[in-house]
Amino acid sequence: MSATTPGVPNFPNGSGAAAVLAAGIGSLLVAVFAIIADKSAAIKSAMIFYKPTGPLSGVTTCAIACWLIAWGILHLLWGSRNVDMRRIGVIAIGLLVMSVLLTFPPIADLF
């Protein structure tokens, strides 16, 4: 829970926290799905939703679907609550950094 400052209205921040954390989750899933599609021929062919873009179309579509689901679930859990935004922000930035690192070829090739 977050601390309140005297004289400052205390509005629930759970909806915003849900959006921030879901964005971090979604960005990480783009990298994870890309690695999985790159390593498995069966998944690579299953991820081709639109032929001109290849498996990237499925990777991004699946990641967006998971992002929306995560956002919806987190919003239901936290929507009317006050959560620690500092902690959520650190976690979300950590997920974003991991997603960038996982899309860097030397690191992605380790899997």
Secondary structure, 3 states (H helix, E strand, C coil): CCCCCCCCCCCCCHHHHHHHHHHHHHHHHHHHHHHHHHHCHHHHHHCCCEHHHEHHHHHHHHHHHHHHHHHHHHHHHHCCCCCCHHHHHHHHHHHHHHHHHHCCHHHHCCC
